[in-house]
Amino acid sequence: MRKRPDFGHSADAYFTRLDPRMQPLAFAVREVVLRALPPTAVELIKWGVPCYMLPGHAMWTCSIRAAKAHITLQFGPSGARLDDPEGLLEGTGKDLRHVKVRSEQDLRKRTLTALVKQAARIDGAEA
């Protein structure tokens, strides 16, 4: 299987190529993620979307995926173990969960920050 040509590239191009209507929301979600993760976390393109990984950890902590009408903040293998008192997480799979951000009103920065930090703690403990 061949790697995607953008694998490992900077995520900047991903965000700048988004539909201009979705860019502000995508950049806002990115800012939440980057502020919540430890400064040693790595942002890179994997599977065609920005993924965020902790050093020494083989799996991704979270990723951002743009759709036509929302931005999805996806949580990797720790997703199903996240404490979610506000009920934002969606998904029923074994591990993965996600939050759909449709507007600035959906962008609950404190709650999303808490989810990202929690995912990083779980992933960091398993590294």
PyMOL commands that set and color helices and strands:
alter all, ss='L'
color gray80, all
select helices_A, chain A and resi 12-16+23-36+79-81+104-106+109-126
alter helices_A, ss='H'
color red, helices_A
select strands_A, chain A and resi 42-46+49-53+60-66+71-75+97-101
alter strands_A, ss='S'
color yellow, strands_A
deselect
rebuild
show_as cartoon
